[in-house]
């Protein structure tokens, strides 16, 4: 992987889920909310077990993984379980890569006859439904996400967001998630010269797509470091006022600054081959 050597203070985690749209075996019956709940619980458990519950958190999510990421953060936001609210409180940024914020042509693609694709299809109807542009649930996720963004801005806590979109079509299906669907108003939109599947596969550190992604992560890491540096003197001063009994602080040392779970979504077509829409299996696949 290319990221660890360039983000030496990061703790990079991958996450997998079954979200096949078209596959040879049966599709998972879990809907988007179920996957989001699993992500929230699994990530919370992982961070607690690694003594990392207070670390700043950045998500990198591809395709449907971006919708699951948004829902997971929203579920954390007002969760009655205090330990699950930690994900929302620690999230500093989200990078969406080919995420269908406004629906996707994948819903139509899944209707293509199996004989044309050469596979036996099994459709996860719940996940396909949220890909339809007029789906009420997808709009609900989007509305609640914008409400969360505004709430954070009013509180002086900005959530960093960057959207990457594909430049090239897939040979069989064209552009899967067009720019208008993959981007969010008022947030940075960056293109990657690849199709929906290959936009998260980088052969080397010289790949322009990787450089663009890394640039965003490095910038956010720097912002987190600066914010932490400013907060420590303030915490010390508050501790002096409060007295010795209240002098507990988080120590952000090497490896403590940044978590970056997130994911790629792939449909397996044999060893080493990937296609968007199946397994939320890691940040992005770097060489």
C-alpha positions, 0 to 999 in steps of 0.5 A, spaced: 500 500 500 502 507 498 499 511 504 502 508 510 509 511 508 506 517 506 501 518 512 506 515 518 502 518 523 495 515 521 492 508 523 489 506 517 483 501 517 479 497 512 472 495 512 468 490 508 461 489 507 457 485 502 453 490 497 453 486 491 448 489 485 450 483 480 454 477 482 454 469 481 451 468 488 446 470 492 446 478 494 446 480 502 439 482 504 442 487 508 439 494 506 443 501 507 441 502 514 443 495 516 450 496 513 451 503 516 449 500 523 454 495 522 460 500 520 458 504 526 458 498 531 464 495 528 468 501 528 467 503 535 469 496 537 475 497 534 477 503 536 476 502 543 480 495 543 486 499 540 485 505 545 483 509 539 476 512 541 478 519 541 483 519 535 481 524 529 477 520 524 477 521 516 473 516 512 475 515 504 469 511 501 468 509 494 461 508 491 455 505 495 460 506 501 460 513 501 452 512 502 453 507 508 459 512 511 454 518 511 448 514 514 453 511 519 455 518 521 448 520 522 446 514 526 452 516 531 450 524 531 444 523 536 445 516 538 442 514 545 449 510 546 454 515 548 460 510 546 457 510 539 456 518 539 464 518 539 464 516 531 461 523 530 464 527 535 471 525 532 470 525 524 474 530 521 473 529 514 470 525 509 472 523 502 467 521 497 470 517 491 464 516 485 459 516 491 452 517 488 449 522 492 443 523 487 442 516 485 446 512 479 445 509 473 447 503 476 440 501 478 438 501 470 445 497 469 442 492 474 436 490 470 441 488 464 439 481 462 444 476 465 445 473 458 448 480 456 453 480 462 455 473 462 453 472 470 447 469 474 444 475 477 442 476 484 439 483 486 439 486 493 433 490 492 434 495 498 440 497 495 438 498 488 432 502 491 437 507 494 440 508 487 434 511 484 434 518 483 427 519 486 428 515 492 425 518 498 430 514 502 436 517 498 433 524 499 432 523 506 440 521 507 442 527 503 437 532 507 440 529 514 447 530 512 446 537 510 442 539 516 448 536 520 453 540 516 449 546 517 449 544 525 457 543 525 458 550 521 454 554 526 457 551 532 464 553 529 466 546 527 467 545 520 467 537 517 471 537 511 468 534 505 472 532 498 468 529 492 472 525 487 468 523 480 470 519 474 472 521 468 472 515 463 466 510 462 466 503 463 466 499 456 460 495 458 456 500 461 458 507 460 459 512 466 456 509 472 456 515 477 456 522 473 459 528 476 452 531 477 451 525 482 458 524 485 459 532 487 456 536 493 455 543 492 460 548 495 465 542 496 471 541 492 470 536 486 476 533 483 476 528 477 480 522 476 482 520 469 479 513 470 472 509 470 468 508 476 472 501 478 479 503 476 478 510 480 480 507 486 486 503 484 493 506 483 499 503 480 504 507 483 505 514 487 506 517 481 499 516 479 495 523 478 489 520 482 493 518 487 497 524 488 490 528 488 487 524 494 494 524 498 494 531 497 487 532 500 489 527 506 495 531 507 492 537 508 487 535 513 492 531 517 496 538 517 489 541 519 488 536 525 495 537 527 494 545 528 488 544 531 491 539 536 497 544 538 492 550 539 487 546 544 493 543 548 495 550 551 488 552 552 487 545 556 493 546 560 490 553 562 483 550 564 486 545 568 490 550 572 484 554 573 480 547 575 485 544 579 490 538 579 484 533 580 482 535 572 488 534 569 487 529 564 489 530 557 489 526 550 496 525 548 497 525 540 503 521 539 506 518 533 500 514 530 495 517 534 493 523 529 489 520 524 484 514 523 482 513 515 477 507 515 473 507 508 472 503 502 472 500 496 466 497 493 468 491 488 464 486 484 469 480 484 470 477 477 476 473 478 482 473 482 485 480 482 479 483 478 474 488 481 468 492 479 464 497 483 458 495 487 460 489 492 465 489 497 466 495 502 473 492 503 478 498 504 480 505 503 482 505 496 487 499 493 494 502 492 498 498 488 
